């Protein structure tokens, strides 16, 4: 099982014993995906595919246009849906690669909990609320859990 520090609105969450709270399992998966959505793609020098192209960024040296400031049309919503699917598939591929690498290192075992591993996408819905698009994704984990991820994208 892998763990991360718990984040609330981008800040470390203090625990009850003067330490920081930890997330694992389903909560870690949701937190990781939220971070991928909010990080501009191409800003991580080690993992160039980490992050989202929704707010622009750089992919393979090519500058990506941001959706911020765009008028919400069916075409823009379709592009956001595609970017969302690509982001989740990229995250899933990263997990798969990690599990393969760890299986070689740890005699067939890995550090990911079954409810932390993204197994599939049940649905992607985009809800337009003024200048904000709510990206709502229903995911399934390898452990059989169904999770709802909601990420706001403010286009204003």
Phi, psi and omega in degrees: 000130176262160184223157175219160172293141178284134178244137175231116184053038177085356181252149175298137181268121178286139178268186183280338184253042177061020176243190179258144176291153181240144172244148176209174177058225183302319182294326177292318178301312180297318180295316179301314181294321176300319178295321178297321180293325187268348178270130179290129183297142177091002181269345179268118184289340181268317181242091187293341180267003179287131175110187187241147174268007182294331178250036181080205181125196182225128176236121181051041178080358181258124181290132180260140177287145177272152175272350179296130179090354179281151173284135181283113176234172177298325178295314179297317178298321177296319178295319179296320178299315180297315179298322179296313179298316179298318180297313182293320178294323177296317177298316180297320178296321178299317178297317181299315179297318179299316181295320177296313180299315181292326178299323177290322183283323190247036174055050176087359181252164175220171186266003182265135174284148182302326179277001177260349183264124179288120181261321182194171178245120178278318181199155173230122177235142177244125180246122181270116179237093183065239179263011179249136172254122174269116177269115182243119184237132173258123184241157170241147179257165177298334178280358177093004179280149174252128184235146176249124178249126176238124180233121177279139175238105182274113181270352183287000000 
